Structure formats: C-alpha cells, structure tokens
C-alpha cells in the first residue's frame, strides 16, 4: 500500500497527539507533511521536527517570528495567520485531519474539501455551524468525510454499507462527566477545577467543560444529524459511564449493533487513517469484557444538565440556531473558565441568546454566512455578559 501523506490541523491538541501516535506506529504507511497549530510556537515547532513535517503554520498571525526562531536550522518552512493556514490546507495531502477546536476550524475544514481528499473530522463545530454547506461541498468535490470523534466513528463502523433507510435510530453515549452523580446544588457551586476532571479522557479545557455539562453530547448529536443524514427524531443519547460502548444503531428489523472499544482516541484515529486497510494501533489496553466492570446505561437528566436539552432544541428548530448555540456556548465556557460566571451560567447564557429574535435566519449556505451568524451571536452574548446581574447566574 502506498505511503499516505497527512495534513494535521490542530497538531498540538489531544486529537493531534493521538494521530501522531498512530502515525509513529505505522511509518511505512503514513507520513505527516504539514502541521497547523493555534498560537503556541514552541509546541508546534517541536511537533513539526518530531514528525518530519515540511511546513508548519500557526493561526495566530503575531506568532510568526517566534515560530521561525523555533524552527531555525530545521529546514521546515513556516507561516502564520489566516493565509498561512489556508496555504497549509492547500498543500498536497491524501488525508486532512481537521482537529482545530471550535468554530475557528470551520474555514480550514471547508477549504480542505478538495477532489480525492479524505477528511478525518474531529472538529464537530464545522457541522454544527454549517452542516448543510459542508456536506454539500464534500459531495460536490468528491471528498470523503470520515468521523474521528469516537462516538461517530463507532457508528460509522457499525453501519458499514447498510443503506440509510435500514436505520431506525442511532444512539450516542456519554460518560456523564465529573458531575454525573452530583446534586444540582453541588453542580451549581462547582468551579473550573472540578469541571475539568473528566473521568475517562484527557482533553482540552473547552471540550472538557462541555462534557461536564453534556453540551458536548448535544453538539455531537447535531454533528451526527448532518454526518449520517438522519432526522433529529432518529438520534438519541444514553449516559454510559464506562465509555466502552460508543454508539448503537437500531435497524428497522429490531436488531441493534454496538460499536465498542476502550476509551482511547487512538482507536478512532487508526480507523480513519487506515480506512482502506486496518492499521496497528499504538500499544494500548485492548477491550477485555470479562475483566472489566459491568456496563451500565441511564437516561440523561435534563434538569441537572440543561445544556443537552438546549442543543437538542436547537437541532429541532434548525436553520441557524445550531450555529448560534455553538457561538454562545464558546463564549460562555470561556467566561466560566475565567471566573466571570458560575457553571449554571453557561446554559443560562446559551438559553438567553437563543431565545432572542434573529429574524428568519436560514441555515448557513457557506462559510461567510456561518461566520456572520457566529459573530452576531457572540456580540449578543458579550452584551449579556457585561451586565452585572448575569454574572451571578
């Protein structure tokens, strides 16, 4: 099998680390040619050198000189800012891993959708903000979209070549986060330190806080709607603290198939990077059902975790509402991590802005429309955050 080249967007994050581990385990089949990071020049330079990349780009335009200094003598080309990121995406590659966190990854993901490309998508916000546009662009370009999130990857593998009309429903599982057994009062008094203690995964701060409030699962349900072409009513969520079953598909005939694996992002990464021939995953714990704890499932409590309900409502309403929800949530999580609002204030801010009149906001048809909706929603969220009474929420 010929060597596949990879462009890694979000190279310094947790998904980027998982991808790098898989590539290191399969040097005869995979090579990283381009790496993209956010603003940490030293970290991106280390990744570029370690992986043997030929080009490195930072999204932060002010960090270009720092990146050049960090790469001095390596022979690796570099750039910084929006144009450098788009240059990185345009460089030849067989697989583009889209793992830039948040709505910031939308433009790069959209630009990566070129003929013959395989996109390993870990940036769920691309589909939350502009699902219709992204999937239409992928189909028109002949690009292959593969889910790198563990839940969606499990569902993708379970489906195989089954036709869409054979599916009755899909269920995504959630760990329940660090607050799964906490009372509403205890959750209300939790600070960032408690919210960042995810029971199963080591992830970035934003996604970890999202997981604590189950907003992350809501965003994943929206992603699944566009990724698999299902109706909102066909998607469901179960809390499964062991995180062994990542997704279930119920077929029309009543049979149910489960996608199972240890909770390790390298499993999904290995599947995406080896889509035409299974790869060896890095040394890890393989699933042993006989020695593990019993598997349990429960319904999510929307009273204690209202963020999930807000995400499901945004999906049901459609149009631009998922993009609005995502933008406000990013603002709210940042405010929580900065100590400006309490944990319940995240869902409260999202609910307050989503309830406002945005006119007849249609689903974004391209990146420009999605970014315009995002900007409007962030401005409204910032206005509410500036008012003293809201900070006590």
C-alpha positions as CSV (number, residue, x, y, z in Angstrom):
1,X,0.0,0.0,0.0
2,X,1.5,3.4,-1.0
3,X,2.6,5.9,1.7
4,X,-0.2,8.3,2.6
5,X,0.6,11.9,3.4
6,X,-1.3,13.8,6.2
7,X,-2.0,17.4,6.9
8,X,-2.7,17.7,10.6
9,X,-4.9,20.7,11.7
10,X,-4.8,21.0,15.4
11,X,-1.4,19.3,15.7
12,X,-0.7,20.2,19.3
13,X,-4.0,19.3,20.8
14,X,-5.2,16.0,22.3
15,X,-6.5,14.6,19.0
16,X,-3.3,15.7,17.3
17,X,-1.3,13.7,19.8
18,X,-3.4,10.6,19.1
19,X,-2.9,11.0,15.4
20,X,0.8,11.4,15.9
21,X,0.9,8.2,17.9
22,X,-0.8,6.2,15.2
23,X,1.5,7.6,12.5
24,X,4.6,6.7,14.6
25,X,3.3,3.2,14.9
26,X,2.9,2.9,11.1
27,X,5.8,4.7,9.5
28,X,5.7,2.5,6.3
29,X,2.2,3.6,5.6
30,X,1.7,7.1,7.0
31,X,3.7,10.4,7.0
32,X,2.8,13.9,8.2
33,X,3.7,16.6,5.7
34,X,2.0,19.7,7.2
35,X,1.1,20.7,10.7
36,X,-1.1,23.6,11.9
37,X,-1.5,24.9,15.4
38,X,-3.1,27.8,17.2
39,X,-0.7,30.1,19.0
40,X,2.0,28.1,20.7
41,X,5.1,28.4,18.5
42,X,7.4,26.3,20.6
43,X,4.9,23.4,20.8
44,X,4.2,23.4,17.1
45,X,7.9,23.6,16.3
46,X,8.5,20.5,18.4
47,X,5.7,18.6,16.7
48,X,7.0,19.7,13.2
49,X,10.5,18.5,14.0
50,X,9.4,15.2,15.6
51,X,7.1,14.3,12.7
52,X,9.4,15.4,9.9
53,X,6.8,17.9,8.6
54,X,7.8,20.1,5.7
55,X,5.5,23.1,6.5
56,X,4.2,24.4,9.8
57,X,1.6,27.2,10.3
58,X,0.1,29.0,13.3
59,X,-3.3,30.6,13.2
60,X,-2.1,33.4,15.4
61,X,-0.6,36.0,13.0
62,X,1.5,37.6,15.7
63,X,3.4,34.3,16.4
64,X,5.1,34.0,13.0
65,X,8.5,35.3,14.1
66,X,8.5,33.1,17.2
67,X,7.7,30.0,15.0
68,X,10.6,30.9,12.6
69,X,13.0,31.2,15.5
70,X,11.9,27.9,17.0
71,X,12.3,26.2,13.6
72,X,15.7,27.8,12.8
73,X,18.1,25.3,11.2
74,X,15.4,22.6,10.7
75,X,14.7,23.4,7.0
76,X,11.0,23.4,7.8
77,X,9.0,26.2,6.1
78,X,6.6,28.1,8.2
79,X,3.9,30.8,8.2
80,X,1.4,32.4,10.5
81,X,-2.1,33.9,10.2
82,X,-5.2,33.0,8.1
83,X,-3.4,32.9,4.8
84,X,-0.7,30.6,6.2
85,X,-3.4,28.2,7.5
86,X,-5.1,28.2,4.1
87,X,-1.8,27.6,2.4
88,X,-1.2,24.6,4.7
89,X,-4.6,23.2,3.8
90,X,-4.0,23.7,0.1
91,X,-0.7,21.7,0.1
92,X,-0.9,18.2,-1.4
93,X,-2.1,15.6,1.1
94,X,-4.1,12.4,1.0
95,X,-5.7,12.9,4.4
96,X,-6.5,16.1,6.2
97,X,-7.2,15.7,9.9
98,X,-9.4,18.5,11.0
99,X,-8.9,18.8,14.7
100,X,-8.8,22.6,15.3
101,X,-11.1,23.3,18.3
102,X,-14.3,25.3,17.9
103,X,-15.7,27.4,15.2
104,X,-12.2,28.5,14.4
105,X,-11.8,25.3,12.4
106,X,-14.7,25.9,10.0
107,X,-12.9,27.8,7.3
108,X,-10.0,25.4,7.2
109,X,-12.3,22.4,7.1
110,X,-14.3,23.8,4.3
111,X,-11.1,24.7,2.3
112,X,-9.8,21.1,2.8
113,X,-12.7,19.6,0.8
114,X,-11.0,19.0,-2.5
115,X,-11.4,16.2,-5.0
116,X,-9.8,13.0,-3.9
117,X,-9.3,14.1,-0.4
118,X,-10.1,12.2,2.7
119,X,-11.1,14.4,5.7
120,X,-10.8,12.9,9.2
121,X,-13.2,15.2,11.1
122,X,-12.7,15.8,14.8
123,X,-13.9,19.4,14.5
124,X,-17.6,18.9,15.2
125,X,-18.3,22.6,15.1
126,X,-17.8,22.6,11.4
127,X,-21.0,20.6,11.0
128,X,-22.8,22.3,13.9
129,X,-22.2,25.7,12.4
130,X,-22.7,24.8,8.7
131,X,-23.6,21.2,8.3
132,X,-25.6,21.5,5.2
133,X,-23.0,23.6,3.4
134,X,-20.0,21.4,4.5
135,X,-21.7,18.1,3.5
136,X,-22.9,19.6,0.2
137,X,-19.4,20.8,-0.6
138,X,-17.9,17.4,0.3
139,X,-20.3,15.7,-2.1
140,X,-19.8,18.1,-4.9
141,X,-16.0,17.9,-4.6
142,X,-15.9,14.1,-4.3
143,X,-14.2,14.4,-0.9
144,X,-14.6,11.5,1.6
145,X,-15.7,12.6,5.1
146,X,-14.7,10.3,8.0
147,X,-15.7,10.9,11.6
148,X,-12.8,10.9,14.0
149,X,-14.9,11.5,17.2
150,X,-15.1,8.2,19.0
151,X,-18.9,8.1,19.0
152,X,-19.4,8.9,15.4
153,X,-16.5,6.7,14.3
154,X,-18.1,3.8,16.2
155,X,-21.5,4.4,14.5
156,X,-19.7,4.7,11.1
157,X,-18.0,1.4,11.6
158,X,-21.3,-0.3,12.7
159,X,-23.1,1.0,9.7
160,X,-20.7,-0.4,7.1
161,X,-22.6,-0.5,3.8
162,X,-26.1,-0.5,5.2
163,X,-28.4,1.8,3.4
164,X,-29.8,4.9,5.2
165,X,-33.4,3.6,5.0
166,X,-32.4,0.5,7.0
167,X,-31.8,2.6,10.2
168,X,-34.5,3.2,12.7
169,X,-32.3,5.2,15.2
170,X,-28.8,5.9,16.4
171,X,-27.7,6.3,20.0
172,X,-24.6,8.2,21.1
173,X,-23.3,7.5,24.5
174,X,-21.9,10.0,27.1
175,X,-19.7,9.3,30.1
176,X,-21.8,11.7,32.2
177,X,-18.7,13.7,33.0
178,X,-17.4,14.5,36.5
179,X,-20.8,15.7,37.7
180,X,-22.9,12.6,36.7
181,X,-23.8,11.8,40.3
182,X,-23.7,15.3,41.8
183,X,-26.8,17.1,43.0
184,X,-28.0,20.2,41.2
185,X,-26.8,22.3,44.2
186,X,-23.3,20.8,44.1
187,X,-23.1,21.3,40.3
188,X,-24.1,25.0,40.7
189,X,-21.2,25.5,43.1
190,X,-18.6,23.7,41.0
191,X,-15.6,25.7,39.7
192,X,-13.3,25.1,36.8
193,X,-11.1,22.7,38.7
194,X,-13.9,20.3,39.3
195,X,-15.4,20.7,35.8
196,X,-12.0,19.8,34.2
197,X,-11.8,16.4,35.9
198,X,-13.1,14.2,33.1
199,X,-13.4,10.6,34.2
200,X,-12.1,8.9,31.0
201,X,-10.3,11.3,28.6
202,X,-7.6,13.9,28.8
203,X,-8.8,16.7,26.5
204,X,-8.6,20.4,26.1
205,X,-10.3,22.7,28.6
206,X,-13.2,23.8,26.4
207,X,-14.4,20.3,25.4
208,X,-13.9,19.0,28.9
209,X,-16.2,21.7,30.3
210,X,-18.7,20.9,27.6
211,X,-18.6,17.3,28.6
212,X,-19.2,18.2,32.3
213,X,-22.5,19.9,31.3
214,X,-23.3,17.4,28.5
215,X,-23.2,20.2,25.9
216,X,-20.6,18.3,24.1
217,X,-23.0,15.4,23.6
218,X,-25.6,17.8,22.3
219,X,-23.1,19.2,19.8
220,X,-22.3,15.6,18.8
221,X,-25.9,14.8,18.2
222,X,-26.1,17.8,15.8
223,X,-23.0,16.6,14.1
224,X,-24.5,13.1,13.7
225,X,-27.6,14.6,12.1
226,X,-25.6,16.0,9.2
227,X,-22.9,13.4,9.0
228,X,-25.3,10.5,8.7
229,X,-28.2,12.3,7.1
230,X,-30.8,11.4,9.8
231,X,-33.7,13.2,11.1
232,X,-33.4,14.7,14.7
233,X,-36.0,12.3,16.0
234,X,-33.8,9.4,15.0
235,X,-31.0,10.4,17.3
236,X,-30.8,9.6,21.0
237,X,-28.3,9.9,23.9
238,X,-27.6,7.4,26.8
239,X,-25.3,8.0,29.7
240,X,-22.8,5.2,29.8
241,X,-20.0,5.9,32.4
242,X,-17.7,3.1,31.4
243,X,-17.4,4.5,27.8
244,X,-16.9,1.1,26.3
245,X,-20.0,1.2,24.0
246,X,-19.5,4.4,22.0
247,X,-22.6,4.2,19.8
248,X,-25.5,1.9,19.0
249,X,-27.5,1.6,15.7
250,X,-31.0,0.2,15.9
251,X,-32.1,-1.2,12.5
252,X,-35.7,-1.4,11.1
253,X,-35.8,-5.1,11.8
254,X,-35.2,-4.6,15.5
255,X,-31.6,-5.7,15.6
256,X,-29.1,-3.5,17.5
257,X,-25.4,-3.3,16.7
258,X,-22.9,-1.6,19.1
259,X,-19.6,0.0,18.4
260,X,-17.2,-0.9,21.2
261,X,-13.7,-0.1,22.2
262,X,-11.6,1.1,25.1
263,X,-12.0,4.9,25.6
264,X,-8.9,5.9,23.6
265,X,-8.9,8.4,20.7
266,X,-6.2,6.5,19.0
267,X,-8.7,3.7,18.1
268,X,-10.8,6.1,16.0
269,X,-7.7,7.8,14.6
270,X,-6.3,4.4,13.5
271,X,-9.5,3.6,11.8
272,X,-9.7,6.9,9.9
273,X,-6.0,6.9,8.8
274,X,-6.3,3.2,7.8
275,X,-9.7,3.4,6.1
276,X,-8.6,1.2,3.2
277,X,-6.7,-1.3,5.3
278,X,-6.6,-1.6,9.1
279,X,-3.6,-0.2,10.8
280,X,-1.8,-1.3,14.0
281,X,-2.9,1.0,16.9
282,X,-0.2,2.1,19.3
283,X,0.3,-0.1,22.3
284,X,-2.9,0.3,24.4
285,X,-5.4,-1.5,26.5
286,X,-7.5,-3.7,24.2
287,X,-11.0,-4.4,25.2
288,X,-11.5,-7.3,27.6
289,X,-15.1,-7.6,28.6
290,X,-14.6,-10.4,31.0
291,X,-12.2,-8.4,33.3
292,X,-13.9,-5.1,33.2
293,X,-16.6,-3.6,35.3
294,X,-20.3,-4.2,34.4
295,X,-21.6,-1.9,31.7
296,X,-24.4,0.4,32.7
297,X,-26.7,2.8,30.9
298,X,-29.1,5.5,32.0
299,X,-31.1,8.4,30.6
300,X,-29.5,11.9,30.8
301,X,-31.1,14.2,33.4
302,X,-32.0,17.3,31.6
303,X,-32.9,19.1,34.8
304,X,-29.4,18.9,36.1
305,X,-27.8,19.1,32.6
306,X,-30.0,21.6,30.7
307,X,-27.3,22.3,28.1
308,X,-28.1,19.0,26.4
309,X,-31.7,19.9,26.1
310,X,-30.8,23.3,24.6
311,X,-28.7,21.6,22.0
312,X,-31.5,19.2,21.1
313,X,-33.9,22.0,20.9
314,X,-31.6,23.9,18.5
315,X,-31.3,20.9,16.3
316,X,-35.1,20.5,16.2
317,X,-35.5,24.2,15.3
318,X,-32.8,24.0,12.7
319,X,-31.9,27.0,10.5
320,X,-29.1,29.0,12.0
321,X,-30.0,28.0,15.6
322,X,-27.2,25.4,16.0
323,X,-24.6,27.9,14.9
324,X,-26.0,30.4,17.3
325,X,-25.9,27.9,20.1
326,X,-22.3,26.9,19.4
327,X,-21.1,30.5,19.3
328,X,-22.7,31.5,22.6
329,X,-21.5,28.3,24.2
330,X,-17.9,29.0,23.3
331,X,-18.3,32.5,24.9
332,X,-20.0,31.1,28.0
333,X,-17.3,28.4,28.6
334,X,-14.5,31.0,28.3
335,X,-16.3,33.2,30.8
336,X,-16.7,30.3,33.2
337,X,-13.0,29.3,32.9
338,X,-12.1,33.0,33.5
339,X,-14.3,33.0,36.7
340,X,-16.8,35.5,35.3
341,X,-19.8,33.3,35.6
342,X,-20.8,30.2,37.6
343,X,-21.3,26.8,35.9
344,X,-25.1,27.1,35.5
345,X,-24.4,30.4,33.8
346,X,-23.1,28.5,30.7
347,X,-26.5,27.0,29.9
348,X,-28.3,30.2,31.1
349,X,-26.4,32.4,28.7
350,X,-27.0,30.0,25.8
351,X,-30.7,29.9,26.6
352,X,-31.0,33.7,26.8
353,X,-29.3,34.4,23.5
354,X,-31.0,31.5,21.7
355,X,-34.4,32.9,22.8
356,X,-33.7,36.3,21.1
357,X,-35.1,37.2,17.7
358,X,-32.6,36.6,15.0
359,X,-35.1,37.1,12.2
360,X,-35.6,34.4,9.6
361,X,-32.0,33.1,10.0
362,X,-31.7,30.3,7.5
363,X,-29.1,27.6,7.8
364,X,-25.7,29.0,6.6
365,X,-25.1,28.2,3.0
366,X,-21.3,28.9,3.1
367,X,-18.5,29.8,5.4
368,X,-19.2,33.5,5.2
369,X,-22.8,33.1,6.3
370,X,-21.8,30.8,9.1
371,X,-19.2,33.2,10.4
372,X,-21.7,36.1,10.2
373,X,-24.1,34.2,12.4
374,X,-21.3,33.3,14.7
375,X,-20.2,37.0,15.0
376,X,-23.8,38.2,15.7
377,X,-24.4,35.6,18.4
378,X,-21.1,36.4,20.1
379,X,-21.8,40.1,20.2
380,X,-25.2,39.4,21.8
381,X,-23.6,37.1,24.3
382,X,-20.9,39.7,25.1
383,X,-23.6,42.3,25.8
384,X,-25.3,40.0,28.3
385,X,-22.1,39.1,29.9
386,X,-21.3,42.7,30.5
387,X,-24.4,43.1,32.7
388,X,-23.7,42.6,36.4
389,X,-26.9,40.6,37.2
390,X,-25.9,37.9,34.7
391,X,-22.5,37.3,36.3
392,X,-24.2,35.9,39.4
393,X,-26.1,33.3,37.4
